[in-house]
Amino acid sequence: MDSSGCPVSGSDVTPCEVRLVLPYPPSANTYWKPSRGRGLVPSGEALAYKASVARLVAATGARPLAGPVRLFLTAYRPRRVGDLDNTLKVLGDALNGLAWLDDEQVVAIHAERADDAMAPRVELVATAARHATPEEAAAHRQARAERAAKARATRNRNRAAKAKAKGKASRKSLADLATPAVRRGRAGGAVG
């Protein structure tokens, strides 16, 4: 083993890998739901799937990979419907921070689709040059939490500004509303 816990064979370093067998993910169509003022957020089904994946990854003792990640997977679907692309999106979201630090690390994907109504699942192998150190993983989690907090603060600031502007608009005087637009200078003509 090298210093990052990956096997070494002779003079060549064998890539580190994370091998997982996961339950077949929910449809991407049900994975996200609209949320008032927040765009799309994971649905209850999505949160349950992510929690299930987190438990399975923790049970294997897998550590997140660092650096460029190559992903090899076979998705055994329960029915002959659904496309592989949406399955990849859901898996990428569920494995973010677990099998790799961030899905932007994934540089190559080899994916196959097969049918298995009796045992739908996804078998995957993710490889990289090394595992992330605990410090790298903690720093990445901290950075993600800070980005999320910043996004929440921006969203709340925008909501407050919108509510304030809406409140000002509703307080216009009746005289302003009765004045023709030309006199207020809004119709493109001369003011006055």
N, C-alpha and C positions, 0 to 999 in steps of 0.2 A: 504494500500500500504506500502511496505517496503521502505528502503532508496534508492533502485535502481529502484523504480517505478513498481515493480512486485506485483501482488495481494497476500495477505496473508489470508489463511483460517484457523482459529483456531490456533493450534500450528504447523501445517504443512505449509511449504512454497510452494505455487503453483509455478511451473516453469514459468519463463517469456517466452513469445512467440511472434513471428512475424508471422502474417497471411497475405498472399498475394495471389492475383489472377493475374497472369501474362500472357501476350500473349505467344502463343506457340513459342519456340525458333527456330531459323534457324538450318538447318542441320549442324552437326559438320564438315561435308565434305566441306561446304562452309564458315564455321566460321573462319577458319585459312587460310592464303595464304602465300606462300613463299616470302621472301623478300631477295634480294641480300645482303649477308653479315650479315643479322640479324636473320636468321632462319625463323621461322613461326611468323607471326604477325596477329592480328585480321583484318579481311576483312572490307570493308565499311559496309556490311550488319551486321557484328558483332558489329561494333561501333554504328550503328543506334539502334540495339537491346539493347545494354548496356545502351545507353542514355535513351531509352524508359523505361527500367526497373528502372533506377535511378530516373526518373521523377515520376513513379508510387510509388516507395518506399518512396520518399520524400513527396508525397501527403498523404500517410497514416500516416506520422509522426513517422514511425518506427525507432528505434535506433538499432545499431548493438548489437548482443548478445556477451557476454563474457563467456569464459570457454567452456567446452564440449557442443557441439550442437547436438541435435537429429532432424532429418529432416523427415517429413511425407509429401508425395506429391502424387497427381494424375495428370498424364499428359494426357490430352484429345487431341489426335492427329487428324489432318485433314484428313489423309488417313491411310490405313492399311499397311503402310510401315514405316521403320525406327525402330531403336532399342532404348530401354529405357536408356541404358548405355550412349550413345552419348548425349541424351537429358540432362542427369544429369551433364555431363561434361560442357556443354554450360551454364546451369543454375548456376552451381557452380562458373564459371568464371564471369558471369553477376552479381551475388549477393555478390561477394567478396567485403568486405568493406562496404556493405550496410545492409545486414541482419545479417552478422557476420563479425568479423574483418578479419579473414583469413580462407580459406577453409580447412586448416589443423585442425581446431577446430571441424569439422564434424566427429563425432565418430560413428554415426548410421544413416542409411537411410532406410526408408520403402517407397518404390515407387511402384505405380501401373500405368498401362497403360489402357486407355479407348479410344474409338473412338467417335468423335463429329465433323463431317464435318462442321456443321453450326456455331459452336463457339469453335474453337480450343483454348486451354488455358492450363495453369498449375496452379493448386490450391495447395498451400503448407503452412505448418505450421512448423516453426522451433522453438525449445524450448531449453532453457538453464537455469541455476540457476539464472542468472542476466543479465542485460544490461550492456554494456560497458559504462564507464563514458566518458564525452566529452574529458577529458584529455587522457584517454586510446586510444580513437579513433584517436585523433590528433597525439599522439606518434606513433601509428601504421602507420598512413598515412606518417608521417615523415620518419620512418624506411623504408617503402616501396619505398619512393622517393629516399632515400639514396642508397638503394640496386640497384635501376634502374640506378642511376647516376654512381655508381661504375661499373656496367655491361657495360654501354655505354663507360666509360673511358677505360676499359679493351679491349673492342671490337675495339675502335679507336687506342689504343696502338698496338694491334695485327695487325691491318690493316697497320699501319705505318711501323712496323717492316717487314711485308711481302713485302710492296712496296720497302722498302730500300734494302732488300735482293734481290729482283727481279732486282732492278737497278744495284746492284753490279754484279750480274750474267751476265747481258747484257753487262757489260763493260770489260769482259775478253778479253785479247789480242789475236790476231790471232795466235801468237806463242804458247800460252797456248793451244789453240784449236788444233793446229797441232801436239803437243807433244803427243806421245803414252801414254796411260793410265798407262802402266807399269813403265815408267820413272817418272810419277808423284806419284807413290805409291798407285794407286787405284785398281789395278787388283789383289791384294793379293800376288803378287810376290815381289821379291827383288827390292829395289829402286836403280836406277843407272845403 
